[in-house]
Amino acid sequence: MANKIALLLLAAIVVTATGAGAALGLYVSGSGSLADLGGGGGGDGGGDATPTPATDGGDAESGGDRTTTTTATTPTESATDESVSWTDTPAATPTPETVPPESFDESNIETLVVEEINERRAELGKDSLRALPEIDRMAGNHSRRMAAQRYASHAAGGYTTEERYRRNDLHDRCRMADDTNTGIQGGSAIETVTKVSAGSELNGRNNRDDRAVAVDAVENWFDEPAEREKLLNRNAGTLGVAVVVTERNRAYVTVDLCAG
C-alpha cells in the first residue's frame, strides 16, 4: 500500500516538472513572458500586435485618433483694404494758362457790349441804343468802384444808382416809362452790372478775348428776367457802358440806361 502511494506522488512530481520545463522552454525561446501563457492577449490567436505610432492627439468630436495635416497659408491682400487702390488715378485736367489782363482792350469790350445788346433788341423788333459820353463817364466811375470793392453791386463807393444819376445831372433826363408804359423807372431799375472772367476761370467760364468777355456779361443779364426787361425796354434810347479789367483777371461791367 505504501508503495502505491509513493508511486502516485512520484508521478505527480514528474508531471509537474514536465509542465514547468515546457513553460520555461517557451520563455527562453522568446515567445513572451510567463504572464502571456494565460491567454489574455486577445482573440487573434495570441500573435504579437504591431505597435501603433503615437499621434499628436485625438479628434475632440469623434473621439478617435486622426492624423492632423497642417497647411501653411499665405496671407492674401483684401480688396476692401482702404490702403490699397485698385483703380487708376485719372490724369488731372490741365488748367488753361492765364491771359495777362493787359491783353484785354476795355474800350473794345465796351463797344462789343453795346453791339451784343442791340443784336438782341433787333431780334425782338426794338430800336438800337446809342452810347452817350456823359453816361459812359458815370458808368466808368461805378465800374472802378466795383473793382475796388471786388464785387458787383448797384451801390459802390458810398453811392447808390439814383444818387449817381442825380450827381451827374442825369436823373430827370434819363427817367423813363417802363416797357408797358404803366410806370416811371429810375435808379437801379435802369442799370445793370456784372462781374465776369477776363483771362482766368470764374463761375465755370474762362474768357480769353474781348468778345468772350462782352458775350459773357450780356448773357448773364439776359439769363435774368429782371435784367433782360431793363435792356429790352422800348422806351430806352441811349446808354452808357464801362468795363474795368483788374490784375486779378476780372472784368467789372456797368450799363446805365437813359430815355431816348
Backbone as numpy.savetxt, mean C-alpha at the origin, in Angstrom:
# Nx Ny Nz CAx CAy CAz Cx Cy Cz
15.95 -113.72 54.61 15.11 -112.53 54.61 15.99 -111.29 54.61
16.97 -111.31 55.43 17.91 -110.19 55.51 18.63 -109.99 54.21
18.91 -111.08 53.51 19.58 -110.96 52.21 18.72 -110.28 51.19
17.39 -110.51 51.21 16.47 -109.88 50.24 16.42 -108.38 50.46
16.39 -107.99 51.74 16.33 -106.56 52.04 17.60 -105.88 51.57
18.71 -106.54 51.78 19.98 -105.97 51.36 20.04 -105.81 49.87
19.48 -106.81 49.15 19.48 -106.74 47.67 18.61 -105.58 47.18
17.46 -105.37 47.83 16.55 -104.28 47.43 17.23 -102.92 47.65
17.90 -102.75 48.76 18.59 -101.50 49.04 19.67 -101.24 48.02
20.41 -102.32 47.66 21.48 -102.18 46.69 20.94 -101.76 45.34
19.77 -102.37 44.99 19.16 -102.03 43.68 18.73 -100.57 43.67
18.19 -100.10 44.78 17.74 -98.70 44.85 18.92 -97.75 44.71
20.02 -98.13 45.35 21.22 -97.29 45.27 21.73 -97.20 43.85
21.72 -98.36 43.17 22.21 -98.41 41.77 21.37 -97.52 40.87
20.03 -97.61 41.05 19.11 -96.81 40.19 19.34 -95.32 40.43
19.48 -94.97 41.70 19.69 -93.56 42.04 20.99 -93.05 41.46
22.03 -93.86 41.59 23.34 -93.46 41.08 23.30 -93.30 39.58
22.58 -94.24 38.93 22.49 -94.18 37.46 21.82 -92.88 37.01
20.70 -92.55 37.70 19.99 -91.29 37.33 20.84 -90.05 37.56
21.55 -90.04 38.66 22.40 -88.88 38.96 23.52 -88.75 37.95
24.04 -89.92 37.54 25.12 -89.88 36.55 24.65 -89.33 35.23
23.44 -89.76 34.86 22.90 -89.26 33.58 22.71 -87.75 33.62
22.20 -87.30 34.75 21.97 -85.85 34.88 23.28 -85.09 34.83
24.29 -85.65 35.50 25.59 -85.00 35.50 26.19 -84.97 34.12
25.97 -86.06 33.38 26.51 -86.11 32.01 25.88 -85.06 31.12
24.60 -84.87 31.26 23.91 -83.84 30.45 24.44 -82.45 30.78
24.68 -82.17 32.01 25.14 -80.85 32.43 26.53 -80.57 31.88
27.39 -81.62 31.99 28.76 -81.46 31.52 28.79 -81.26 30.03
27.90 -81.92 29.28 27.92 -81.82 27.81 27.41 -80.47 27.32
26.94 -79.57 28.23 26.53 -78.21 27.83 25.09 -78.10 27.46
24.23 -79.04 27.88 22.82 -78.96 27.49 22.07 -77.96 28.33
22.68 -77.45 29.42 22.00 -76.47 30.25 22.28 -76.73 31.69
21.65 -75.94 32.51 21.82 -76.10 33.95 20.92 -77.20 34.44
21.19 -77.66 35.64 20.38 -78.72 36.22 18.95 -78.27 36.37
18.74 -76.97 36.56 17.37 -76.48 36.73 16.57 -76.65 35.46
17.27 -76.71 34.27 16.55 -76.85 33.00 15.94 -78.22 32.84
16.41 -79.19 33.62 15.91 -80.56 33.47 14.48 -80.69 33.90
13.95 -79.66 34.59 12.59 -79.75 35.08 11.57 -79.54 34.01
11.96 -79.09 32.75 11.02 -78.94 31.63 10.23 -77.67 31.67
10.64 -76.62 32.44 9.86 -75.38 32.54 10.19 -74.39 31.45
10.89 -74.74 30.35 11.33 -73.80 29.32 10.29 -73.48 28.31
9.12 -74.06 28.27 8.12 -73.73 27.25 7.78 -74.93 26.43
6.89 -74.74 25.45 6.34 -75.86 24.69 6.98 -76.06 23.36
8.20 -75.48 23.11 8.81 -75.65 21.78 9.83 -76.75 21.79
9.72 -77.73 22.73 10.59 -78.89 22.73 11.82 -78.67 23.56
11.92 -77.53 24.32 13.04 -77.35 25.23 14.26 -76.75 24.57
14.20 -76.37 23.27 15.36 -75.78 22.60 15.65 -74.38 23.13
16.90 -73.95 22.96 17.28 -72.61 23.41 16.65 -71.54 22.51
16.13 -70.49 23.11 15.53 -69.37 22.34 16.63 -68.40 21.92
16.48 -67.85 20.73 17.46 -66.85 20.25 17.22 -65.55 20.98
18.23 -64.97 21.62 18.04 -63.73 22.39 17.52 -62.60 21.50
16.56 -61.84 22.02 15.98 -60.70 21.29 16.71 -59.44 21.68
17.26 -58.69 20.71 17.98 -57.45 21.06 17.05 -56.48 21.76
17.59 -55.77 22.72 16.78 -54.80 23.46 16.47 -53.60 22.57
15.28 -53.03 22.74 14.87 -51.83 21.99 14.87 -50.63 22.92
14.61 -49.35 22.29 14.64 -48.13 23.09 13.43 -47.95 23.96
12.37 -48.71 23.70 11.18 -48.55 24.54 9.96 -49.02 23.80
8.88 -49.22 24.52 7.67 -49.72 23.91 6.76 -48.61 23.44
5.78 -48.94 22.58 4.75 -48.03 22.11 3.74 -47.83 23.23
3.52 -46.63 23.64 2.65 -46.37 24.78 1.22 -46.77 24.51
0.79 -46.79 23.23 -0.60 -47.11 22.93 -0.82 -48.59 22.72
0.07 -49.28 21.99 -0.14 -50.70 21.66 0.41 -51.62 22.72
1.36 -51.16 23.54 1.92 -51.97 24.60 3.04 -52.87 24.14
3.31 -52.96 22.84 4.37 -53.82 22.35 5.57 -53.01 21.93
6.71 -53.71 21.88 7.92 -53.03 21.46 7.88 -52.81 19.96
8.44 -51.69 19.50 8.56 -51.48 18.06 9.84 -50.71 17.80
10.31 -50.85 16.60 11.53 -50.13 16.24 11.17 -48.71 15.87
11.82 -47.76 16.49 11.51 -46.35 16.24 12.50 -45.79 15.24
11.96 -45.23 14.14 12.81 -44.65 13.10 12.75 -43.15 13.20
13.88 -42.52 13.33 13.93 -41.05 13.44 14.41 -40.48 12.12
13.57 -39.62 11.51 13.91 -39.02 10.22 14.28 -37.57 10.44
15.44 -37.19 10.00 15.86 -35.80 10.15 15.08 -34.92 9.19
14.57 -33.83 9.66 13.79 -32.92 8.81 14.52 -31.59 8.69
14.41 -31.02 7.50 15.02 -29.71 7.25 13.97 -28.65 7.35
14.14 -27.66 8.20 13.11 -26.61 8.33 12.86 -25.94 6.98
11.60 -25.73 6.68 11.23 -25.05 5.43 10.78 -23.64 5.74
10.99 -22.74 4.78 10.64 -21.33 4.97 9.17 -21.15 4.67
8.43 -20.58 5.60 6.98 -20.40 5.44 6.70 -19.25 4.49
5.71 -19.48 3.62 5.33 -18.43 2.67 4.66 -17.27 3.36
4.26 -17.52 4.62 3.57 -16.45 5.35 4.52 -15.62 6.20
5.81 -16.01 6.18 6.79 -15.27 6.96 6.88 -13.85 6.44
6.58 -12.89 7.29 6.53 -11.50 6.85 7.90 -10.98 6.43
8.96 -11.71 6.84 10.29 -11.24 6.49 10.70 -11.67 5.10
9.87 -12.50 4.46 10.19 -13.01 3.14 9.27 -12.38 2.12
9.80 -11.82 1.08 8.97 -11.22 0.02 8.98 -12.15 -1.18
7.78 -12.52 -1.62 7.66 -13.44 -2.75 7.30 -12.71 -4.03
7.18 -11.39 -3.97 6.82 -10.63 -5.17 7.94 -9.66 -5.50
8.07 -9.39 -6.78 9.08 -8.44 -7.21 8.63 -7.02 -6.90
9.53 -6.20 -6.45 9.21 -4.80 -6.18 9.12 -4.05 -7.50
7.95 -3.41 -7.77 7.83 -2.71 -9.05 8.80 -1.55 -9.13
9.25 -1.32 -10.33 10.18 -0.22 -10.54 9.48 1.11 -10.30
10.17 2.00 -9.66 9.59 3.31 -9.36 9.36 4.10 -10.65
8.21 4.77 -10.71 7.90 5.60 -11.87 8.79 6.83 -11.84
9.54 7.07 -12.90 10.42 8.24 -12.88 9.64 9.54 -12.76
10.13 10.43 -11.93 9.48 11.73 -11.74 9.96 12.69 -12.83
9.01 13.34 -13.53 9.42 14.28 -14.59 10.31 15.38 -14.02
11.26 15.80 -14.81 12.14 16.87 -14.36 11.35 18.16 -14.18
11.76 18.92 -13.20 11.12 20.21 -12.95 11.53 21.22 -14.03
10.54 21.95 -14.52 10.81 23.00 -15.51 11.15 24.28 -14.76
12.25 24.93 -15.08 12.61 26.17 -14.37 11.50 27.21 -14.47
11.17 27.89 -13.39 10.09 28.88 -13.42 10.30 29.97 -14.47
11.56 30.32 -14.70 11.84 31.39 -15.67 11.55 30.97 -17.11
11.27 29.67 -17.30 10.92 29.21 -18.65 9.51 29.63 -19.06
8.71 30.06 -18.09 7.33 30.44 -18.37 7.23 31.95 -18.62
6.38 32.30 -19.58 6.14 33.71 -19.94 4.78 34.12 -19.38
4.79 34.88 -18.32 3.55 35.26 -17.65 2.61 36.03 -18.58
3.16 36.95 -19.35 2.31 37.74 -20.27 1.67 36.84 -21.32
2.42 35.87 -21.81 1.85 34.95 -22.81 0.76 34.08 -22.20
0.97 33.64 -20.96 -0.06 32.83 -20.29 -1.33 33.65 -20.12
-1.21 34.92 -19.78 -2.38 35.79 -19.62 -3.17 35.89 -20.93
-2.44 36.04 -22.03 -3.10 36.10 -23.35 -3.82 34.80 -23.65
-3.19 33.68 -23.31 -3.79 32.36 -23.57 -5.01 32.12 -22.69
-5.01 32.64 -21.47 -6.18 32.50 -20.59 -7.38 33.20 -21.22
-7.18 34.41 -21.71 -8.27 35.14 -22.37 -8.76 34.34 -23.59
-7.84 33.80 -24.33 -8.18 33.00 -25.51 -9.02 31.78 -25.14
-8.61 31.06 -24.10 -9.34 29.86 -23.67 -10.75 30.21 -23.19
-10.88 31.30 -22.46 -12.21 31.72 -21.98 -13.12 32.08 -23.15
-12.58 32.87 -24.10 -13.40 33.31 -25.24 -13.80 32.15 -26.15
-12.95 31.13 -26.25 -13.31 29.95 -27.06 -14.53 29.26 -26.46
-14.57 29.15 -25.16 -15.70 28.49 -24.51 -16.96 29.36 -24.57
-16.80 30.65 -24.50 -17.96 31.54 -24.65 -18.52 31.46 -26.07
-17.63 31.41 -27.04 -18.07 31.36 -28.44 -18.86 30.08 -28.72
-18.46 28.97 -28.09 -19.18 27.71 -28.29 -20.63 27.80 -27.83
-20.91 28.72 -26.92 -22.27 28.89 -26.38 -22.94 30.16 -26.90
-22.34 30.75 -27.93 -22.94 31.93 -28.54 -22.76 33.21 -27.75
-21.78 33.27 -26.88 -21.52 34.48 -26.07 -20.47 35.36 -26.76
-20.56 36.67 -26.53 -19.56 37.60 -27.08 -18.21 37.41 -26.39
-17.15 37.71 -27.13 -15.80 37.63 -26.57 -15.57 38.78 -25.59
-14.67 38.55 -24.66 -14.31 39.56 -23.66 -13.02 40.26 -24.09
-12.94 41.56 -23.80 -11.75 42.35 -24.13 -10.98 42.68 -22.85
-9.68 42.62 -22.95 -8.84 42.95 -21.80 -8.65 44.45 -21.70
-8.72 45.00 -20.49 -8.48 46.41 -20.22 -7.27 46.56 -19.30
-6.32 47.45 -19.64 -5.09 47.60 -18.85 -5.34 47.92 -17.38
-6.32 48.79 -17.07 -6.55 49.16 -15.68 -7.07 47.98 -14.84
-7.83 47.10 -15.50 -8.30 45.91 -14.77 -7.16 44.89 -14.65
-6.31 44.83 -15.69 -5.12 43.96 -15.62 -4.25 44.33 -14.42
-4.07 45.64 -14.20 -3.21 46.08 -13.08 -3.80 45.66 -11.74
-5.10 45.83 -11.59 -5.74 45.42 -10.34 -5.59 43.91 -10.13
-5.80 43.14 -11.18 -5.66 41.69 -11.09 -4.22 41.30 -10.76
-3.26 42.05 -11.34 -1.84 41.75 -11.09 -1.48 41.93 -9.62
-1.98 42.99 -9.00 -1.71 43.20 -7.58 -2.23 42.03 -6.74
-3.41 41.55 -7.12 -4.00 40.46 -6.34 -3.22 39.15 -6.53
-2.79 38.84 -7.76 -2.02 37.61 -7.99 -0.71 37.64 -7.22
-0.06 38.79 -7.15 1.19 38.87 -6.38 0.95 38.65 -4.89
-0.14 39.16 -4.40 -0.46 38.96 -2.97 -0.81 37.50 -2.68
-1.50 36.85 -3.61 -1.79 35.41 -3.42 -0.50 34.61 -3.42
0.43 34.97 -4.31 1.71 34.26 -4.36 2.47 34.42 -3.05
2.37 35.60 -2.45 3.06 35.85 -1.18 2.48 35.01 -0.05
1.16 34.80 -0.07 0.54 34.00 1.00 0.48 32.51 0.64
0.82 32.18 -0.61 0.94 30.80 -1.10 -0.38 30.04 -1.20
-1.46 30.73 -1.33 -2.73 30.07 -1.61 -3.66 31.04 -2.32
-4.58 30.48 -3.10 -5.51 31.31 -3.87 -6.72 31.65 -3.03
-7.12 32.91 -3.07 -8.26 33.37 -2.28 -8.73 34.71 -2.84
-10.01 35.03 -2.61 -10.52 36.34 -3.02 -10.00 37.44 -2.11
-9.54 37.08 -0.93 -8.96 38.06 0.00 -7.46 37.80 0.11
-6.66 38.83 -0.08 -5.21 38.71 0.04 -4.62 40.08 0.32
-3.57 40.10 1.12 -2.92 41.36 1.44 -3.80 42.31 2.23
-4.84 41.77 2.87 -5.70 42.61 3.68 -6.86 43.24 2.93
-7.07 42.85 1.65 -8.15 43.45 0.86 -9.07 42.37 0.31
-10.36 42.65 0.34 -11.35 41.78 -0.31 -11.50 42.22 -1.76
-12.24 41.43 -2.52 -12.45 41.77 -3.93 -13.16 43.11 -4.08
-14.22 43.31 -3.32 -14.97 44.56 -3.42 -14.11 45.76 -3.06
-13.27 45.61 -2.04 -12.40 46.72 -1.65 -11.40 47.06 -2.75
-10.91 46.05 -3.43 -9.97 46.30 -4.52 -10.65 47.02 -5.68
-11.86 46.62 -6.03 -12.59 47.31 -7.09 -12.82 48.78 -6.71
-13.16 49.02 -5.46 -13.41 50.40 -5.02 -12.12 51.21 -5.03
-11.03 50.66 -4.53 -9.76 51.38 -4.46 -9.23 51.74 -5.85
-9.63 50.96 -6.85 -9.21 51.22 -8.23 -10.29 51.93 -9.05
-11.28 52.48 -8.36 -12.39 53.21 -9.00 -13.07 52.39 -10.09
-13.22 51.10 -9.81 -13.85 50.21 -10.78 -15.15 49.59 -10.25
-15.49 49.88 -9.03 -16.65 49.23 -8.42 -17.93 49.57 -9.17
-18.24 50.83 -9.32 -19.50 51.21 -9.98 -19.45 50.91 -11.48
-18.30 51.07 -12.05 -18.15 50.85 -13.49 -18.32 49.39 -13.86
-17.84 48.49 -13.02 -17.79 47.07 -13.41 -18.96 46.24 -12.89
-19.75 46.77 -11.99 -20.92 46.00 -11.53 -21.80 45.70 -12.73
-22.44 44.55 -12.69 -23.25 44.13 -13.84 -24.40 43.25 -13.40
-25.41 43.16 -14.26 -26.53 42.26 -14.00 -26.05 40.82 -14.17
-26.70 39.92 -13.45 -26.35 38.51 -13.61 -26.85 38.01 -14.97
-26.58 36.76 -15.25 -26.88 36.23 -16.58 -28.38 36.16 -16.85
-29.19 36.20 -15.80 -30.65 36.15 -15.98 -31.27 37.54 -15.87
-30.42 38.57 -15.67 -30.89 39.95 -15.54 -31.87 40.14 -14.38
-31.70 39.34 -13.35 -32.58 39.46 -12.18 -31.86 40.02 -10.97
-30.58 40.32 -11.08 -29.84 40.86 -9.95 -28.56 41.52 -10.42
-27.95 42.29 -9.53 -26.71 42.99 -9.82 -25.56 42.28 -9.10
-24.48 42.07 -9.83 -23.34 41.37 -9.26 -22.15 42.30 -9.12
-21.36 42.03 -8.09 -20.13 42.77 -7.86 -19.27 42.00 -6.88
-18.12 42.53 -6.55 -17.23 41.86 -5.60 -16.75 40.51 -6.11
-16.73 39.50 -5.22 -16.21 38.18 -5.60 -17.10 37.47 -6.61
-18.32 37.99 -6.83 -19.21 37.38 -7.83 -18.75 37.67 -9.24
-17.79 38.60 -9.41 -17.28 38.90 -10.75 -15.75 38.70 -10.80
-15.26 37.78 -9.98 -13.83 37.47 -9.95 -13.61 35.97 -9.82
-12.60 35.45 -10.52 -12.20 34.05 -10.38 -10.70 34.00 -10.10
-10.28 33.09 -9.23 -8.86 32.93 -8.89 -8.54 31.44 -8.82
-7.26 31.11 -9.03 -6.83 29.72 -8.90 -5.32 29.65 -8.76
-4.85 28.48 -8.34 -3.42 28.17 -8.21 -3.18 26.86 -8.94
-2.24 26.86 -9.91 -1.99 25.65 -10.71 -0.49 25.39 -10.81
-0.18 24.22 -11.35 1.22 23.83 -11.56 1.86 24.69 -12.65
3.15 24.96 -12.44 3.94 25.64 -13.47 5.35 25.04 -13.44
5.46 23.80 -13.91 6.77 23.16 -14.00 7.02 22.02 -13.04
6.14 21.81 -12.06 6.25 20.65 -11.17 4.84 20.22 -10.77
4.71 18.99 -10.27 3.38 18.41 -10.05 2.60 19.13 -8.95
1.30 19.30 -9.24 0.36 19.85 -8.27 -1.02 19.31 -8.60
-1.63 18.63 -7.63 -2.97 18.06 -7.83 -3.04 17.14 -9.04
-1.97 16.35 -9.24 -1.96 15.38 -10.32 -1.62 15.97 -11.68
-1.33 17.25 -11.76 -0.97 17.89 -13.03 0.46 18.41 -12.95
1.13 18.34 -14.10 2.48 18.92 -14.20 2.53 19.71 -15.50
2.18 20.98 -15.40 2.12 21.85 -16.58 3.53 22.29 -16.96
3.93 21.95 -18.19 5.32 22.16 -18.58 5.50 23.26 -19.62
4.40 23.94 -19.99 4.53 25.07 -20.90 3.39 26.06 -20.65
3.46 27.20 -21.33 2.48 28.27 -21.11 1.05 27.82 -21.38
0.85 27.13 -22.50 -0.50 26.70 -22.86 -1.08 25.77 -21.80
-0.27 24.85 -21.30 -0.76 23.91 -20.29 -1.20 24.64 -19.03
-0.46 25.67 -18.64 -0.83 26.45 -17.45 -2.17 27.13 -17.68
-2.35 27.77 -18.84 -3.59 28.48 -19.14 -4.78 27.53 -19.19
-4.61 26.38 -19.85 -5.70 25.40 -19.96 -6.08 24.87 -18.59
-5.09 24.56 -17.77 -5.36 24.03 -16.43 -6.18 25.02 -15.61
-5.81 26.29 -15.65 -6.53 27.31 -14.89 -7.98 27.43 -15.35
-8.19 27.54 -16.66 -9.54 27.72 -17.19 -10.40 26.47 -16.97
-9.80 25.29 -17.11 -10.54 24.05 -16.85 -10.98 23.98 -15.39
-10.12 24.41 -14.48 -10.50 24.44 -13.06 -11.77 25.26 -12.86
-11.85 26.40 -13.50 -13.02 27.27 -13.34 -14.26 26.68 -13.99
-14.09 26.13 -15.18 -15.26 25.60 -15.89 -15.76 24.28 -15.29
-14.94 23.66 -14.45 -15.39 22.46 -13.73 -16.24 22.81 -12.51
-16.23 24.08 -12.11 -17.01 24.53 -10.96 -18.20 25.36 -11.45
-19.43 24.91 -11.19 -20.62 25.61 -11.72 -20.64 27.11 -11.42
-20.31 27.50 -10.20 -20.37 28.92 -9.84 -19.34 29.74 -10.61
-18.13 29.21 -10.77 -17.08 29.93 -11.51 -17.40 29.95 -13.01
-17.92 28.86 -13.48 -18.31 28.78 -14.89 -19.37 29.85 -15.21
-20.33 29.99 -14.31 -21.40 30.98 -14.52 -20.85 32.40 -14.60
-19.87 32.71 -13.79 -19.24 34.04 -13.84 -18.64 34.31 -15.22
-17.87 33.36 -15.71 -17.14 33.56 -16.96 -18.04 33.53 -18.19
-19.23 32.98 -18.04 -20.17 32.92 -19.17 -21.27 33.98 -19.08
-21.17 34.89 -18.12 -22.18 35.93 -17.97 -22.29 36.76 -19.26
-23.47 36.80 -19.82 -23.69 37.51 -21.08 -23.50 39.02 -20.94
-23.58 39.53 -19.72 -23.47 40.97 -19.49 -22.03 41.44 -19.26
-21.09 40.49 -19.19 -19.68 40.86 -19.06 -19.15 41.26 -20.45
-18.31 42.30 -20.48 -17.77 42.75 -21.77 -16.26 42.90 -21.75
-15.70 43.14 -20.58 -14.25 43.32 -20.45 -13.73 42.53 -19.25
-12.43 42.41 -19.19 -11.82 41.67 -18.07 -10.37 42.09 -17.90
-9.83 41.71 -16.76 -8.40 41.86 -16.51 -7.85 40.52 -16.05
-6.67 40.15 -16.56 -6.07 38.85 -16.23 -4.64 39.07 -15.76
-4.25 38.34 -14.72 -2.86 38.43 -14.24 -2.37 37.05 -13.81
-1.13 36.75 -14.18 -0.50 35.47 -13.82 0.84 35.76 -13.17
1.10 35.13 -12.04 2.39 35.23 -11.36 2.93 33.82 -11.15
4.11 33.53 -11.72 4.76 32.23 -11.55 5.85 32.37 -10.50
5.83 31.50 -9.51 6.77 31.60 -8.38 7.95 30.65 -8.54
8.95 30.84 -7.69 10.11 29.95 -7.69 9.75 28.54 -7.26
8.62 28.37 -6.65 8.15 27.05 -6.23 7.36 26.35 -7.33
7.41 26.88 -8.54 6.72 26.29 -9.69 5.21 26.26 -9.52
4.68 27.37 -9.03 3.24 27.53 -8.91 2.83 28.80 -9.66
1.66 28.73 -10.31 1.13 29.90 -11.01 -0.15 30.35 -10.32
-0.21 31.61 -9.95 -1.39 32.20 -9.31 -2.08 33.07 -10.36
-3.35 32.74 -10.62 -4.06 33.38 -11.73 -5.31 34.09 -11.22
-5.49 35.33 -11.67 -6.67 36.13 -11.30 -7.36 36.62 -12.57
-8.68 36.50 -12.60 -9.49 37.09 -13.67 -10.54 37.97 -13.01
-10.50 39.27 -13.32 -11.50 40.22 -12.82 -12.38 40.64 -13.99
-13.69 40.51 -13.82 -14.65 40.82 -14.88 -15.23 42.22 -14.71
-15.75 42.73 -15.82 -16.34 44.06 -15.79 -17.43 44.14 -16.86
-18.40 45.01 -16.64 -19.48 45.17 -17.62 -18.92 45.72 -18.93
-19.65 45.48 -20.02 -19.20 45.91 -21.33 -19.37 47.41 -21.54
